[in-house]
């Protein structure tokens, strides 16, 4: 049970400790920062839902490839589920605990709140931006997974009725398998944080932590392979999309330096002097 109590704090401390030396600090009023971040979060969520309307040929080809791959995995859902469930007894207990708590909403928002709160209080732009990215991506993907869980009503492996059993618009927890909420939340946080680093080893470690929750849900028989795979894909697509939106927004808000021109005249000379 100590993992439940300390996991979020440890992850925040590690994140702060690794990045503290390279982050930039920008001083600005707290309320101004909150207002700017709220606008960015709203804009990011809006962008995530409207961007598919602007998809081009390559985007639709990518969508088709994901759909095809999901269909292929679906054919082997029962076999892969049986395999992972068989590994449950031998799986490290600590990894299962981390997977559960890291992907749980209450702990996820504790981590996110810690990252964003630190950036806000410390006037740290990089931490604030990372928090904004995680919050907006989690909100966008969270709505998607909530709607689809209820709409599809797919039975979990633990129900013992097979991968093809659906109760559309079901309110039963046992029929909320598709997609995996734990996979979406954990990988949303990990992908958003990993994008802030250039070091491949650091990135790999962060992604490894993000994959613990999806795998642990397979061990527990709570989800099929397609549930967690699509959950990870949704996370990546939404985080990347909102990250692009934030980057473009930051570029447009950066103002060009203004030059103030003054006419100066003296004995034997006259000219313009620009101050910027």
Secondary structure, DSSP 4 states (H G I P E B T S, - for coil): -HHHHHHHHHHHHHHHHHHTTT--B----HHHHHHHHHHHHHHHHHHHHHGGGG--HHHHHHHHHHHHHHHHHHHTHHHHHHHHHHTGGGS-HHHHHHHHHHHSHHHHHHHHHHHHHHHHHTTBHHHHHHHHHHHHHHHHHHHHHHHHHHHH-BPPGGGSS-TT-B-TT---GGG--SS-HHHHHHHHHHHHHHTT---HHHHHHHHHHHHHHHHHHHHTTSS-HHHHHHHHHHHHHHHHHHHHHHHHHHHHHSPPPP-EEEEEEETTEEEEEEE-
